[in-house]
Amino acid sequence: MVSSPALSSLREATRTLHVDLESRLALGRPDAGRAEYRAYAAAMIGWLEPLEARLWAAPWPDGVAPEARRDKARWLVEDLAALGVDAAQVARLPRATALPPLATEAERFGVAYVIEGSQLGGHVLARRLAGALAPHEVRYLRGYGEALGERWRALLGAMAASVTGGGALARAADAAVATFEGLGRWFEAREVLR
Ligand code: HEM
């Protein structure tokens, strides 16, 4: 684990938001299966696709490797196809227009913390849902696979070096909070919460 003032401040700012979202998602129920994953993937793509395109197209310090991180919406498309949602239907799904702040590097790290951190929970969920979704694999939740830990540490390392000083810490934390809150509102409108 790469601890830093930035990571501590992001965790502190978003802890209750994560607990709240996780506990309200139908996908987190012990009996969740194909229907819950299909609804989750359909909602997530509309939020993630426009956000990841802008986030990872922005400048990043060395070590972050944005090109390895910017295609998670494509994994969601694969999962939806396996569950019977074709490309034309995916194209018609609504896309979010209200995005969290991305203007400064500190804000971008705050947003990236949420998106990349969600892969940690995804890893846990992928194992939990594997049986219910077989024979289809959950590509989005499997995410980076074996590379997950290394990629998470690389992001945290770059963040520790970049996000320093009170102003930057506050901007990163505010952006992470806005990311969780925006996703919560997006999910609320899409019946993926209990
Ligand atoms: C039912 C859904 C979810 C479950 C069960 C879940 C579960 C988890 C678990 C177990 C971890 C810790 C993993 C570890 O330390 O290795 C984690 C971390 C995290 N999750 Fe979730 N999660 C869910 C949804 C989400 C969503 C939708 C987001 C945001 C888009 C999110 C953002 C994060 C972040 C940012 C972390 C990293 C926290 C840190 O280490 O500082 N999670 N999640």
Residues whose N, C-alpha, C, O or C-beta is under 5 A from the ligand:
A	BS01	HEM	R11 E22 L25 L27 G28 Y113 V114 G117 S118 L120 G121 V124
